[in-house]
C-alpha cells in the first residue's frame, strides 16, 4: 500500500519552511496531476516524490547548486537511484545483484561539473563510490583510514564527448541523506542494501 503525505506534514517532519517546501516541489516534480493552485486539491506526495524534493533541497541549500543544475542532476541520477533502491516504487527489479554489491554499506556520489573547450558548462559527470569497509590503521605511527570501495563512472547522459575538464567537484553523501530522510519521515529504509 502506498502512503501519501501533504506539504504540511513533510515540511513539519523535515523542519523546512512550508513556502520553501512548496517552491522546491514545484521546481523538482512534474505538475500535480490533480490540479494546481485553483483546483482545491492539496498536492499529495509518495515517499519517492518526497525524497526527490528533499534531495533537490539538499542540492540547492547545502551543496549550492542552482535550480537548473539541480533539475539536471535529479534527472541524470533518477535511473541510478531507482536501480539502487533509493526509490521505493521505481518499478525497477533488484534481482541479480552481484554479491559484491550486497557488501556495500555507503554510497557517495562525486558530482563533477564538466566544461567544454571554451569553459562553458555542458553537463555533469558522476563518480559513484560504494564503500565496502572503513577501518583505522597505523602507518609509520600515524593514524590513517583504510577504505575499500567500488567506483563506477556515470557519463554525461546526453552522449556528448567524455568530459576532460572539470569546473568543480562536490560530494553528495547520498546514503546519509537517505537515512536522515527515512528517519525523519519515520519509514523503514527502502534501500535494500542498507537494511
C-alpha positions as CSV (number, residue, x, y, z in Angstrom):
1,X,0.0,0.0,0.0
2,X,1.3,3.4,-1.0
3,X,1.2,6.1,1.7
4,X,0.7,9.7,0.8
5,X,1.9,12.8,2.6
6,X,0.8,16.5,2.4
7,X,3.0,19.6,2.1
8,X,2.4,20.5,5.7
9,X,3.3,17.0,7.0
10,X,6.5,16.9,5.1
11,X,7.7,20.4,5.8
12,X,7.0,19.8,9.5
13,X,8.8,16.5,9.6
14,X,11.9,17.9,7.8
15,X,11.8,21.2,9.6
16,X,11.7,23.1,6.3
17,X,9.7,26.3,5.8
18,X,6.3,25.4,4.2
19,X,6.7,28.0,1.4
20,X,10.2,26.8,0.6
21,X,9.0,23.2,0.5
22,X,6.2,24.1,-1.9
23,X,8.6,26.0,-4.1
24,X,11.0,23.1,-4.3
25,X,8.2,20.7,-5.1
26,X,7.1,22.9,-8.0
27,X,10.6,23.0,-9.3
28,X,11.7,19.4,-8.8
29,X,8.5,17.4,-9.5
30,X,6.2,17.3,-12.6
31,X,3.0,19.2,-12.4
32,X,0.4,17.8,-9.9
33,X,-1.9,15.6,-11.8
34,X,-4.9,16.6,-9.7
35,X,-4.6,20.3,-10.5
36,X,-2.9,23.5,-9.5
37,X,-3.4,26.3,-7.0
38,X,-7.0,26.9,-8.1
39,X,-8.2,23.2,-8.2
40,X,-9.0,23.0,-4.5
41,X,-6.8,19.8,-4.1
42,X,-3.7,19.8,-2.0
43,X,-0.8,18.0,-3.5
44,X,-0.1,14.6,-2.1
45,X,3.4,13.0,-2.2
46,X,4.5,9.4,-2.3
47,X,7.7,8.6,-0.4
48,X,9.6,8.8,-3.7
49,X,8.2,12.2,-4.5
50,X,9.1,13.4,-1.1
51,X,12.7,12.1,-1.4
52,X,13.1,13.8,-4.8
53,X,12.1,17.2,-3.3
54,X,14.2,16.5,-0.1
55,X,17.3,15.6,-2.2
56,X,16.7,18.6,-4.5
57,X,16.5,20.9,-1.5
58,X,19.8,19.5,-0.2
59,X,21.5,20.1,-3.5
60,X,20.3,23.7,-3.6
61,X,20.6,24.7,0.1
62,X,23.6,22.7,1.2
63,X,25.7,22.0,-1.9
64,X,24.8,25.3,-3.5
65,X,23.7,24.1,-7.0
66,X,21.4,26.4,-8.9
67,X,17.8,25.3,-9.5
68,X,18.5,24.4,-13.2
69,X,21.7,22.5,-12.2
70,X,19.7,20.6,-9.5
71,X,17.0,19.7,-12.0
72,X,19.6,18.3,-14.3
73,X,21.3,16.3,-11.5
74,X,18.0,14.8,-10.4
75,X,17.2,13.8,-14.0
76,X,20.6,12.4,-14.5
77,X,20.6,10.3,-11.3
78,X,17.0,9.2,-11.3
79,X,17.6,5.9,-13.1
80,X,20.6,5.1,-10.8
81,X,18.6,6.0,-7.7
82,X,15.8,3.6,-8.8
83,X,18.1,0.8,-9.7
84,X,19.9,1.0,-6.3
85,X,16.8,1.1,-4.2
86,X,16.6,4.7,-3.1
87,X,13.2,4.9,-4.7
88,X,10.7,2.5,-3.1
89,X,8.2,2.4,-6.1
90,X,10.6,2.9,-9.0
91,X,9.4,-0.3,-10.8
92,X,13.0,-1.4,-11.2
93,X,13.7,-5.0,-10.4
94,X,16.6,-5.6,-7.9
95,X,17.1,-9.2,-9.0
96,X,20.6,-10.5,-9.8
97,X,22.5,-8.1,-7.7
98,X,26.2,-9.2,-7.5
99,X,27.4,-10.4,-4.2
100,X,29.9,-7.6,-4.0
101,X,27.2,-5.0,-4.1
102,X,25.5,-6.7,-1.2
103,X,28.6,-5.8,0.8
104,X,28.3,-2.0,0.1
105,X,27.3,-0.1,3.2
106,X,27.6,3.5,2.0
107,X,27.2,5.2,-1.4
108,X,28.8,8.6,-2.2
109,X,28.4,10.5,-5.4
110,X,31.1,12.9,-6.7
111,X,29.3,15.4,-8.9
112,X,31.7,16.9,-11.4
113,X,30.6,19.9,-13.5
114,X,32.0,19.5,-17.0
115,X,33.1,22.3,-19.3
116,X,33.8,22.4,-23.0
117,X,37.0,23.8,-24.5
118,X,35.8,27.4,-24.1
119,X,34.9,27.0,-20.4
120,X,31.1,26.7,-20.8
121,X,29.4,24.1,-18.7
122,X,28.0,21.3,-20.7
123,X,26.6,18.9,-18.1
124,X,27.8,16.7,-15.3
125,X,29.8,13.5,-14.8
126,X,29.2,11.4,-11.7
127,X,31.6,9.1,-9.9
128,X,29.5,6.7,-7.7
129,X,31.6,5.2,-4.9
130,X,30.2,2.2,-3.0
131,X,32.1,1.9,0.3
132,X,32.6,-1.7,1.5
133,X,34.6,-1.1,4.6
134,X,36.5,1.6,6.6
135,X,38.9,0.9,9.3
136,X,41.5,2.9,11.2
137,X,45.1,1.7,10.9
138,X,48.5,3.0,11.8
139,X,51.1,3.8,9.1
140,X,54.5,4.7,10.4
141,X,53.0,5.8,13.6
142,X,50.2,7.9,12.0
143,X,46.5,7.2,12.3
144,X,45.0,6.8,8.9
145,X,41.8,5.4,7.5
146,X,41.9,2.5,5.1
147,X,38.8,2.4,2.8
148,X,37.8,-0.4,0.4
149,X,35.3,0.7,-2.3
150,X,34.0,0.1,-5.7
151,X,33.7,3.0,-8.1
152,X,31.6,3.5,-11.2
153,X,31.6,6.5,-13.5
154,X,28.3,7.6,-14.8
155,X,29.0,9.6,-18.0
156,X,27.0,12.6,-19.2
157,X,23.7,11.0,-20.3
158,X,23.5,13.3,-23.4
159,X,26.1,11.1,-25.0
160,X,28.5,14.1,-25.6
161,X,32.2,13.5,-25.7
162,X,33.9,12.5,-22.5
163,X,34.5,15.4,-20.2
164,X,38.1,16.1,-19.6
165,X,37.9,19.4,-17.9
166,X,36.0,19.8,-14.7
167,X,34.8,23.1,-13.4
168,X,34.5,21.7,-9.8
169,X,33.5,18.6,-7.9
170,X,31.0,18.3,-5.0
171,X,30.4,15.3,-2.8
172,X,26.9,14.1,-2.3
173,X,26.6,11.7,0.7
174,X,23.6,10.0,-0.8
175,X,23.3,7.2,1.8
176,X,23.5,9.7,4.7
177,X,20.9,11.9,3.1
178,X,18.6,8.9,2.5
179,X,19.0,7.6,6.1
180,X,18.2,11.0,7.5
181,X,15.2,11.3,5.2
182,X,13.8,7.9,6.3
183,X,14.5,8.6,10.0
184,X,12.7,12.0,9.8
185,X,9.8,10.5,7.8
186,X,9.7,7.5,10.3
187,X,9.7,4.9,7.5
188,X,11.7,1.8,7.1
189,X,14.6,2.1,4.7
190,X,13.5,1.2,1.2
191,X,17.1,0.8,0.2
192,X,17.7,-3.0,0.3
193,X,21.5,-3.0,0.7
194,X,21.2,-0.8,3.8
195,X,18.6,-3.0,5.6
